[in-house]
Amino acid sequence: MKIITEEERKAETEAVLRGGAKGLVIGTLCSLGLFAAAKFRYKKILNLSTSGKCAIFITPPIFFVTVEAEKANTLFDQSMYSHEEQTRLKIENDQKWTNMTRNERVKITLNENKYKIITGLWALSLWGSWKWADRDKLLSKAQKFYNARMYAQFITIALLLGSIGLSMRDEQKNKKRTSRDDYFNRVIKVTKSESEGTA
C-alpha cells in the first residue's frame, strides 16, 4: 500500500475541486439551455411547481460535478502513480506496433477508432438520407423530411446493432487477455525489482 504525503493529498483535493468546478459550469449551462428551450418547445417544464423546476435545474450540475470530479481524480492517480507502468507498457506497445504487418495495423487502428467511425457514419447517414429524399421533386418538404427520417432511423438501427456486436466481440477478446489481477501482479513485480535494485 502506498502512503501518500500531505502535499499529494492537497494536490489530489485541488484536482478533484477543479474537476468539480468544471462539471458545475457544464451542468449549469445545460440547465440554463434546457430552461431556455422550454420557453419555445417544452412549456410543460415551466408549468411545474417550484420544487419540480428546482429538481430539473439541479440534476445536470450534480451529474456533471460527480462525473468530472471522478474523472479528475482518476487522471490524477494515473499521472502520479501509474507513470512508470504506463511508460513500460507504451514501450512494449511501440515494439509490437513496429513488428506488425500493414494489415494488422489497419485492423487495430479501425478497432481503436470504431466508435468515432460509427458516429461519423451516423452523421453522414443523416445528410445522405436528406439528399436522397430531396431528389424527389413531387413530394412536399414535410414528406421529404419524413422519408429522410425513416432512412436515417434504419441506418441508425443498423449502426447500433453493429456497435453492440463490436462491443460483444471486444468483451470476448478481453476475457482471453490479461486480467486485472495480472496487471497488479506486473506492477508489484516492477516495484519489487526496483526496490531490490536500490537495496
C-alpha positions in Angstrom: 0.0 0.0 0.0 1.3 3.4 -1.0 1.4 6.0 1.8 0.7 9.4 0.4 2.2 12.6 1.7 0.2 15.7 2.8 1.3 17.5 -0.4 0.0 14.7 -2.6 -3.3 14.8 -0.6 -3.6 18.5 -1.2 -2.8 18.2 -4.9 -5.4 15.5 -5.3 -8.0 17.6 -3.5 -7.3 20.6 -5.7 -7.5 18.4 -8.8 -10.9 17.0 -7.7 -12.2 20.5 -6.9 -11.1 21.8 -10.3 -12.9 18.9 -11.9 -16.0 19.5 -9.8 -15.9 23.2 -10.8 -15.7 22.3 -14.4 -18.7 19.9 -14.0 -20.6 22.7 -12.2 -20.1 25.1 -15.1 -21.1 22.4 -17.7 -24.1 21.3 -15.8 -25.3 24.8 -15.1 -25.0 25.7 -18.8 -27.1 22.6 -19.6 -29.8 23.6 -17.2 -29.9 27.1 -18.5 -30.1 25.8 -22.0 -32.9 23.4 -21.1 -35.0 26.2 -19.5 -34.3 28.5 -22.5 -35.5 25.7 -24.8 -38.6 25.1 -22.6 -39.9 28.6 -23.4 -40.2 27.5 -27.1 -40.7 23.8 -27.1 -41.1 22.2 -23.6 -43.5 24.6 -21.9 -44.8 21.9 -19.5 -41.5 22.3 -17.6 -42.3 26.0 -16.9 -45.7 25.0 -15.5 -44.2 22.6 -12.9 -44.1 23.6 -9.2 -41.1 25.4 -7.8 -39.7 22.2 -6.3 -40.2 20.3 -9.7 -38.3 23.1 -11.6 -35.6 23.1 -8.9 -35.1 19.4 -9.2 -34.8 19.6 -13.0 -32.4 22.5 -12.8 -30.0 20.9 -10.2 -29.9 17.5 -11.8 -27.4 18.3 -14.7 -25.0 20.2 -12.4 -25.0 17.4 -9.8 -24.4 14.8 -12.5 -21.6 16.7 -14.2 -19.9 17.6 -10.9 -19.8 14.0 -9.9 -18.6 12.8 -13.3 -15.9 15.5 -13.8 -14.6 15.2 -10.2 -14.3 11.4 -10.6 -12.5 11.9 -14.0 -10.1 14.4 -12.4 -9.4 12.0 -9.5 -8.7 9.1 -11.9 -6.5 11.3 -14.1 -4.6 12.5 -11.1 -4.0 8.9 -9.9 -2.8 7.9 -13.3 -0.4 10.8 -13.7 1.0 10.4 -10.1 1.2 6.6 -9.6 1.0 4.8 -12.9 3.6 6.7 -14.8 6.3 4.0 -14.7 3.9 1.2 -15.6 2.4 3.3 -18.4 5.8 4.1 -19.8 6.8 0.4 -19.8 3.5 -0.6 -21.5 3.9 2.2 -24.1 7.4 0.9 -25.0 6.1 -2.7 -25.3 3.2 -1.5 -27.4 5.5 0.5 -29.7 7.7 -2.5 -30.2 4.7 -4.7 -31.0 3.4 -2.0 -33.4 6.8 -1.9 -35.2 6.7 -5.7 -35.7 3.2 -5.8 -37.1 2.2 -6.1 -40.8 0.3 -3.3 -42.5 -3.0 -5.3 -42.4 -2.6 -5.8 -38.6 -2.0 -2.1 -38.1 -5.1 -1.2 -40.2 -7.3 -3.6 -38.2 -6.0 -2.3 -34.9 -6.5 1.4 -36.0 -10.0 0.7 -37.2 -10.8 -1.2 -34.0 -9.5 1.6 -31.7 -11.5 4.2 -33.6 -14.6 2.2 -34.3 -16.9 4.4 -32.2 -15.6 7.6 -33.9 -16.2 5.9 -37.3 -19.7 4.8 -36.3 -20.6 8.3 -35.1 -19.2 9.8 -38.4 -21.2 7.2 -40.5 -24.3 8.1 -38.5 -23.9 11.9 -39.2 -23.1 11.1 -42.8 -26.3 8.9 -43.0 -28.4 11.9 -41.8 -27.0 14.1 -44.5 -27.2 11.3 -47.2 -30.8 10.5 -46.2 -31.9 14.1 -46.7 -30.1 14.3 -50.0 -31.7 11.1 -51.2 -35.2 12.1 -50.1 -34.7 15.7 -51.5 -34.3 14.3 -55.1 -38.0 13.6 -55.4 -39.5 16.9 -56.7 -43.1 15.7 -56.4 -43.0 15.4 -52.6 -43.6 18.2 -50.2 -40.9 19.3 -47.8 -42.7 17.5 -44.9 -42.9 14.3 -46.9 -39.2 14.5 -47.8 -38.3 15.1 -44.2 -40.4 12.1 -43.1 -38.7 9.8 -45.8 -35.3 11.1 -44.8 -36.1 10.4 -41.1 -37.1 6.8 -42.0 -33.9 6.2 -44.0 -31.8 7.6 -41.2 -33.6 5.6 -38.5 -33.0 2.4 -40.4 -29.2 3.2 -40.8 -29.0 4.2 -37.1 -30.5 0.9 -36.0 -28.0 -1.0 -38.3 -25.1 1.0 -36.8 -26.3 0.5 -33.2 -26.6 -3.3 -33.9 -23.1 -3.2 -35.4 -21.7 -1.3 -32.4 -23.3 -3.8 -30.0 -21.8 -6.6 -32.0 -18.3 -5.0 -31.8 -18.7 -4.5 -28.0 -19.6 -8.1 -27.5 -16.6 -9.2 -29.6 -14.3 -6.9 -27.6 -15.7 -8.4 -24.4 -14.9 -11.9 -25.6 -11.4 -10.8 -26.5 -10.8 -9.1 -23.2 -11.7 -12.3 -21.3 -8.8 -14.0 -23.1 -6.4 -11.1 -22.5 -4.6 -10.2 -19.3 -6.9 -10.0 -16.3 -6.9 -7.0 -13.8 -5.1 -9.2 -11.3 -2.3 -9.8 -13.7 -1.9 -6.0 -14.2 -1.4 -5.6 -10.4 1.0 -8.5 -10.3 3.1 -6.8 -13.0 3.1 -3.6 -11.0 4.2 -5.4 -7.9 6.9 -7.3 -9.9 8.3 -4.0 -11.3 8.2 -2.3 -7.9 9.9 -5.3 -6.3 12.7 -5.4 -8.9 13.3 -1.6 -8.5 13.4 -1.9 -4.7 15.9 -4.8 -4.9 18.0 -2.7 -7.4 18.2 0.2 -5.0 19.0 -2.1 -2.0 
